[in-house]
């Protein structure tokens, strides 16, 4: 029983550590101030 609890705690610590690592690295991209979006051109208007 002691081995089961030890393995369970190790698995929980591993999962929690990976979740915290993913949350830490999941930052939204930082776009510089001078960047403007390009106008969208509809490709379907050229179809014959």
N, C-alpha and C positions, 0 to 999 in steps of 0.2 A: 504493500500500500504506500509505503514511503517513497518508493521509486516512481510510482504513478504520479504522486503529488509533485515531486521534483521535476519530472518531465513536463507536466502540465504547466508549472510555473515558468519553465524555460520557454515553452512554446508561447505562452501569453506575453512574456517579456519580449520575445522576438517579434511578434505581431505588433505589439504596441510601439516598439522602437521603429519598425518600418513605417507604421502609420504616421508617427511624428516626423520622420524624415521626409515622407511624401508631402505632408502639410507644410513643412518648412521650405521645400523647394518649389512648391506650386504657387509661384508669384506671377501676377499678370505681367505681360511684357511691357517694358517702358519705352514708349515712343517719343523720340526727340521732339522738341517744341516746333521746329520749322517744317516738319513733315506734314504734307496735306494729302488726302486721299485722291487718287486719280479718278476722273469721271468714268462711269461704266458705259461701255459701248455694247449695244445689243447685237449679238452675232446673228440672230435670226432675221434681221432686216435685209441682209444680203442674199438670202436664199431665193432661188428662182422657182 
